[in-house]
């Protein structure tokens, strides 16, 4: 499909869970572009989104250990999904092998073992927001870097390989420095790998930031505030002014020069793992780190919506949007704006919330399900939506 042409949206048509978190077994068939899931705290709403997030490469929206995903008292688990894509139906499965071990996870793509996870990432993608991300700009850089990398993965599936290769080489270098008697040639080889993969990963991050900023400036997230992402990384600064090979040389020389310091510190001072991200409101110039919780939430939602629009143009389909408690910290007008924007986007959105009434403005435009005791029950108060339902949603006085 040519770039710039959005095809049929990516849709989750069926989700099957076995011994996953608090679900003994589940066979769920969401049918709408907009899906609301509500229920009491601890009922399994986030677990449901986590299961969907595991259908794409990575550790899912919680970043949990594989062994922790099994239902209490069980040692294995499985998640399977059928997704409608612009190229037809795709079946993806993941979980622990039946014979174990409990800390190993495998994938299946259309009944066969994929050559790599990039093969899956090329077919489907997902982006999520969780309540934990409300603290994204009050905590360390690693969370912001993971958030940015998920945005990059969706556009450039090969980015995951570059980051993983960089981190593997860095871990090997750290081990050699820790023993204090490493072969200089061996260290040089690892530093060569770190430099090459760090530059590739940074270039992909910088490209995503530039494209996403352009989309946001063009109003891709309207009516949410237009945000600007800033990649905070000395490697990115050099790439903006020098050829990639020159930056690799600089990074390789810096790693070699700083071996003693890195050995004392227990880690490399230079590399792709040192990148950070800032976010600011374009209109006011207010940095997210200084904004209120509600303003931060609005900026993050705007980034996710703009990213979905960007992917719809670049890859022909938008990612699945998994939004856990997205209306928390939003006033009535912002909630209405969120629902309106999601209905207009060419993306399937699955939203959760503790309160059913939050989703009442979507009646007739979304399906709603109540989570209770490891089951999902359709809410009869939400009639089957019009497949072409879109347009503005009025603020609901809650």
C-alpha positions in Angstrom: 0.0 0.0 0.0 1.5 3.3 -1.0 2.6 5.7 1.7 0.1 8.4 2.6 -2.9 6.2 1.9 -4.8 4.9 4.9 -6.4 1.5 4.4 -8.9 -0.4 6.5 -8.2 0.1 10.2 -6.5 -2.4 12.3 -9.1 -4.2 14.5 -9.0 -6.7 17.2 -11.8 -9.2 16.3 -11.2 -11.9 18.9 -9.2 -12.3 22.1 -8.7 -15.6 23.8 -7.1 -15.9 27.2 -6.0 -19.0 29.1 -4.8 -18.9 32.7 -3.8 -15.2 32.3 -3.8 -13.0 35.4 -7.3 -13.2 36.9 -8.8 -14.8 33.8 -9.1 -18.6 33.9 -10.5 -18.6 30.3 -12.0 -15.9 28.1 -13.2 -15.7 24.5 -14.0 -12.1 23.7 -15.2 -10.7 20.4 -15.2 -6.9 20.3 -16.9 -5.7 17.2 -16.7 -1.9 17.2 -14.1 0.8 16.4 -14.6 2.2 19.9 -14.8 -0.2 22.9 -15.4 0.8 26.5 -14.6 -1.6 29.3 -15.7 -0.7 32.9 -15.8 -2.4 36.2 -14.7 -2.2 39.8 -11.0 -1.7 40.8 -9.3 -5.1 40.6 -11.8 -6.6 38.3 -9.4 -7.2 35.5 -9.7 -4.1 33.2 -6.0 -3.5 33.0 -5.3 -7.2 32.7 -7.4 -7.2 29.6 -5.4 -4.4 28.0 -2.2 -6.0 29.1 -3.1 -9.2 27.3 -3.8 -7.2 24.1 -0.5 -5.4 24.4 1.3 -8.7 24.6 0.2 -9.5 21.0 2.9 -7.1 19.8 6.6 -7.4 20.5 7.8 -6.2 23.9 6.9 -6.8 27.5 3.5 -5.3 27.4 2.0 -2.2 29.1 3.1 -3.3 32.5 6.6 -4.5 31.6 5.9 -7.5 33.8 8.1 -10.6 34.2 6.8 -13.5 32.1 6.4 -15.8 35.1 4.2 -13.2 36.8 1.6 -13.3 34.0 0.1 -16.7 34.9 -3.1 -17.0 36.9 -2.4 -17.6 40.6 -1.6 -21.3 41.1 -0.7 -21.8 37.4 2.7 -22.0 35.8 1.7 -21.4 32.1 -0.5 -18.9 30.3 -1.5 -18.1 26.8 -3.0 -15.1 24.9 -4.2 -15.3 21.3 -5.8 -12.7 19.1 -7.3 -12.5 15.6 -6.8 -9.1 14.1 -8.2 -7.7 10.9 -5.5 -5.9 9.1 -5.4 -4.0 5.7 -3.9 -7.3 4.3 -6.5 -9.6 5.8 -6.9 -11.5 9.0 -3.9 -12.3 11.1 -3.7 -14.8 14.0 -1.2 -14.0 16.7 -0.5 -16.1 19.8 1.9 -15.7 22.7 2.6 -17.3 26.0 4.7 -19.8 27.9 5.4 -23.2 26.1 3.2 -26.0 27.5 6.3 -27.9 28.6 7.9 -24.7 30.2 9.9 -23.1 31.4 7.7 -20.5 33.1 10.1 -17.7 32.3 10.2 -18.2 28.6 7.7 -16.7 26.1 7.1 -17.7 22.6 5.1 -16.3 19.6 3.0 -17.8 16.9 2.0 -16.0 13.7 -0.8 -17.7 11.7 0.0 -21.0 13.3 3.8 -20.9 12.7 6.8 -19.7 14.6 7.8 -16.3 13.2 11.4 -15.8 12.1 11.6 -12.8 14.4 9.3 -10.5 16.4 9.9 -7.8 13.7 7.7 -10.0 11.4 4.8 -9.5 13.8 5.6 -5.8 14.3 5.4 -5.3 10.5 1.7 -6.5 10.6 0.3 -5.1 13.8 1.1 -2.4 16.3 -0.3 -1.0 19.5 0.2 2.1 21.6 -1.0 2.6 25.2 -1.5 5.0 28.0 -1.7 3.9 31.6 -2.3 5.7 34.9 1.4 5.1 35.7 2.3 7.4 32.8 0.7 10.3 34.6 4.0 10.5 36.5 6.1 10.2 33.3 7.6 13.7 33.8 8.2 13.4 37.5 10.3 10.2 37.4 13.5 9.1 35.7 14.5 9.2 32.1 14.0 5.4 31.5 10.2 5.6 31.5 10.2 8.5 29.0 12.7 6.6 26.8 10.6 3.5 26.8 7.5 5.6 25.9 9.4 7.2 23.0 10.8 3.9 21.8 7.3 2.3 21.6 6.3 5.2 19.3 9.4 4.5 17.2 8.8 0.7 17.1 5.3 1.2 15.6 6.8 3.1 12.7 10.2 1.3 12.4 9.9 -2.3 13.6 13.7 -2.7 13.1 14.3 -0.2 15.9 13.8 -2.9 18.5 16.8 -4.8 17.1 19.0 -1.8 17.2 18.2 -1.0 20.8 18.5 -4.6 21.9 21.9 -5.0 20.1 23.2 -1.8 21.7 22.1 -3.0 25.2 23.6 -6.4 24.7 27.0 -5.0 23.7 26.8 -2.5 26.6 26.1 -5.3 29.1 29.1 -7.3 27.7 31.3 -4.2 28.1 30.1 -3.6 31.6 31.0 -7.2 32.6 34.5 -6.9 31.1 35.1 -3.6 32.8 33.9 -5.0 36.1 36.5 -7.8 36.2 39.3 -5.3 35.6 41.4 -7.3 33.2 39.6 -7.3 29.9 41.4 -7.6 26.6 41.5 -4.1 25.0 40.7 -5.6 21.6 37.6 -7.3 22.9 36.5 -4.1 24.5 37.1 -2.2 21.3 34.9 -4.7 19.4 32.0 -4.2 21.9 32.4 -0.4 21.8 32.3 -0.6 18.0 29.0 -2.4 18.2 27.7 0.1 20.8 28.6 3.0 18.7 27.0 1.6 15.5 23.7 0.6 17.1 23.5 3.7 19.3 23.7 5.9 16.2 21.1 3.9 14.3 18.7 3.9 17.3 19.2 7.6 17.9 18.6 8.4 14.2 15.3 6.5 14.3 14.3 8.4 17.5 15.2 11.7 16.0 13.3 10.9 12.7 10.2 9.9 14.7 10.3 13.1 16.8 10.6 15.3 13.7 7.7 13.5 11.9 5.5 13.5 14.9 6.1 17.2 15.6 5.2 18.0 12.1 2.0 16.0 12.4 1.1 17.7 15.7 1.8 21.1 14.3 -0.6 20.3 11.4 -3.4 19.6 13.9 -3.3 15.8 14.0 -4.3 15.8 17.7 -6.9 18.5 17.6 -8.8 19.5 19.7 -6.0 18.5 22.2 -3.2 21.0 22.7 -0.4 20.8 20.1 2.6 19.4 21.8 6.3 19.4 20.8 8.6 16.6 21.6 12.3 17.3 22.3 14.9 14.5 22.1 17.5 15.2 24.8 20.6 13.3 23.7 24.2 14.4 22.8 24.2 11.8 20.1 21.2 13.3 18.5 22.7 16.8 18.7 25.8 15.6 16.9 23.7 13.7 14.3 22.0 17.0 13.5 25.3 18.5 12.5 27.6 15.7 11.4 27.5 12.5 9.3 26.6 9.3 11.0 30.0 7.8 10.5 31.6 10.8 12.2 29.3 10.5 15.1 30.1 6.8 15.4 33.8 7.7 15.5 33.2 10.3 18.3 31.1 7.8 20.3 33.6 5.0 19.9 36.5 7.3 21.0 34.5 8.5 24.0 33.8 5.0 25.1 37.4 4.0 24.9 38.6 7.1 26.7 36.2 6.7 29.5 36.7 3.0 30.3 38.2 3.7 33.7 35.4 6.1 34.7 32.7 3.8 33.4 34.3 0.9 35.3 34.2 2.9 38.6 30.6 4.1 37.9 29.4 0.6 36.9 28.0 1.7 33.5 28.6 3.7 30.4 28.3 7.5 30.4 27.7 7.6 26.7 25.2 5.5 24.6 21.7 5.2 23.4 20.6 4.3 27.0 21.2 7.9 28.1 18.6 9.5 25.9 15.7 11.5 27.4 12.6 13.1 26.1 10.9 16.4 27.0 7.4 17.6 26.0 6.0 21.0 25.9 2.8 22.9 24.9 3.4 24.6 21.6 1.0 27.5 22.3 2.1 28.4 25.8 5.6 27.0 25.8 4.9 25.3 29.1 7.1 22.3 29.7 5.2 19.1 30.8 7.5 18.8 33.8 6.1 22.0 35.1 2.4 21.5 34.1 -0.5 20.3 36.2 -1.4 16.6 36.1 -4.4 17.4 33.9 -2.3 19.4 31.5 0.3 16.6 31.3 -2.4 14.1 30.6 -3.8 16.2 27.8 -0.4 16.6 26.3 0.3 12.9 26.4 -3.1 12.0 24.9 -2.4 14.5 22.1 0.9 12.8 21.4 -0.8 9.4 21.2 -3.5 10.7 18.9 -1.0 12.4 16.7 1.1 9.3 16.5 -1.9 7.2 15.5 -2.7 9.7 12.7 0.9 9.6 11.6 1.0 5.8 11.4 -2.2 5.8 9.5 -0.6 7.8 6.8 2.9 6.2 6.9 2.0 2.5 7.1 -1.6 2.4 5.9 -3.1 1.6 9.3 -3.2 3.1 12.7 -2.1 1.2 15.8 -4.5 -0.2 18.3 -5.0 2.4 21.0 -5.1 0.9 24.5 -6.2 3.6 27.0 -6.3 2.6 30.6 -8.3 5.1 32.6 -7.8 7.8 30.0 -10.4 10.2 31.5 -8.8 10.5 34.9 -7.6 14.1 35.5 -9.7 15.3 32.5 -12.6 17.7 32.9 -15.9 17.2 31.1 -14.8 19.3 28.1 -11.6 17.4 27.7 -13.4 14.0 28.0 -15.7 15.1 25.2 -12.8 16.2 23.1 -11.1 12.8 23.7 -14.1 10.9 22.6 -14.6 13.1 19.6 -10.9 12.7 18.5 -11.0 8.9 19.0 -14.2 8.6 16.9 -12.6 10.6 14.1 -9.3 8.7 14.1 -8.9 5.6 11.8 -8.0 3.5 14.8 -9.7 1.0 17.1 -9.6 2.3 20.7 -10.2 0.2 23.8 -10.8 2.4 26.9 -11.2 1.4 30.5 -12.8 3.1 33.4 -14.2 2.3 36.8 -17.4 4.3 36.3 -19.9 3.3 33.6 -21.4 6.8 33.5 -18.1 8.3 32.1 -18.9 6.5 28.8 -22.6 7.5 28.5 -21.8 10.2 25.9 -20.6 7.3 23.7 -23.9 5.4 23.7 -24.8 4.5 20.2 -21.3 5.1 19.0 -19.4 2.5 21.1 -19.9 -0.9 22.6 -19.5 -1.2 26.3 -18.6 -4.3 28.4 -18.6 -4.8 32.2 -15.8 -6.8 33.7 -16.8 -9.0 36.6 -15.2 -12.1 38.1 -13.0 -12.8 35.1 -15.8 -12.4 32.6 -16.9 -9.7 30.2 -20.7 -8.9 29.9 -22.1 -6.7 27.2 -23.9 -3.6 28.5 -27.5 -3.5 27.1 -27.5 0.3 27.6 -25.1 0.7 24.7 -26.9 -0.3 21.5 -24.8 -1.6 18.6 -23.0 1.5 17.2 -23.4 2.8 13.7 -20.2 1.5 11.8 -19.8 5.0 10.4 -20.4 6.8 13.7 -18.2 9.9 14.1 -18.4 13.5 14.8 -18.4 15.7 17.9 -19.4 14.3 21.3 -21.1 16.7 23.8 -19.6 17.1 27.3 -21.6 15.0 29.8 -22.3 16.7 33.1 -20.7 14.2 35.5 
